[in-house]
């Protein structure tokens, strides 16, 4: 596996001298990739890069993590439903000539919606751990080099609210995301949890929130609220350990609003910061107060109807109540005690957006930013840039997302890096794939998941 993490020196020098100008010109080259007999996808990348299919047949493949022994682990959520058919896979047996993994090992199966995972090694005991956030709980497994399956039962560190309206309603977010970072020299584990709804006032503390804790789950602290759906979360060591998150806006303001966001998250505020949702959204990079009446779980008639377009990428949604996506997770579900009530309480809706933290950058409405990765200064082509996978609007006619973009901390202006996941011919949009998770594995080299096609792409310099 490690053999493709280091590029030969002569290759790097050639890229520095010959390819940097090409990349900055943004000229793109199409690449047609065959992923099954008679099936292919054409993706366009900057001229200095190439792309291959490294793995296929992984149902709703999502996010990566590299284990302490250098192997690539990736999650699979099976399908769009709330299910217990998810898996963690190990991608192994790298073939440097074909750029494919020759072995896919099922590390764990029968998981409830595993979105991502993370590894951490205790410097005091040298014990490594695999952290896995599921819809209903955060668990961790002991990990040793070479493990192809857990060798002991998991430890449960925290439980989450685990009910809501069906995924296809757009109502609740069943993924949770874990990241591990340092705060003032102390290791903390961060978990983001999405909202229970599209637009509502929550009644449980760990909805639309980010919580931090010690590696053993002790001393939990709420650090962020009002973050509707932060699907990826990373502490970036090269940027002084800063914590960043992608975040999706709500869906009741039409096709052009609100902008989706990328935040730098304060990892240890004196009090939880409120990032705006539900009553503040972003437009032209600034938080705006939403005047739409907040729905009541007792009075759905007060809610603006959701769009009724039939082109949802999730399939036809006949029979869905127009107000359904805006109800809280209750949606007919009896209220239950909040398992995390000791951490705090849900925030009141903001009456003003004056104190909403600024977005690091924003994306076109409904772009659906998911995975991201940072590329450090030594990388010849992508140095000091973020790459973000924009999963794409659930209604393809909107046209936003369906691409990978890049931006630097200096300009913070997203620019196309990989396109072709959506095409439009004669006014009709066609979804070919949906980019999801990104993992940097070497200089200017990364893996990218496509949870629509079940593929892993390998992107590297030419």
Secondary structure, 3 states (H helix, E strand, C coil): CHHHCCCCHHHHHHHHHHHHHHHHCCCEEEEEEEEECCEEEEEEEECCEEEEEEECCCCCEEEEEECCCCCEEEEECCCCCCCCCEEEEEEEEEECCCCEEEEEEEEEEEECCCCCEEEEECCCCCCEEEEEECCCEEEEEEECCCCCCCCCCCEEEEECCCCCCCHHHCCCCCCEEEEEEEECCEEEEEEEECCCCCCCCCCCCCCCEEEEECCCCCCCEEEEECCCCCCCEEEEHHHCCEEEEEECCCCCCCCCCCEEEEEEECCCCCCCEECCCCCEEEECCEEEECCCCCCECCEHHHCCCCCCCCCECCCCCCCCCCCHHHCCCCCCCCCCCCCCHHHCCCCCCCCCCCCCCCCCEEECCCCCEEEEEEECCCCCCCCCEEEEEECCCCEHHHCCCCEEEEECCCCCCCEEEEECCEEEECCEEEECCCEEEEEEEECCEEEEEECCCCEEEEEEEC
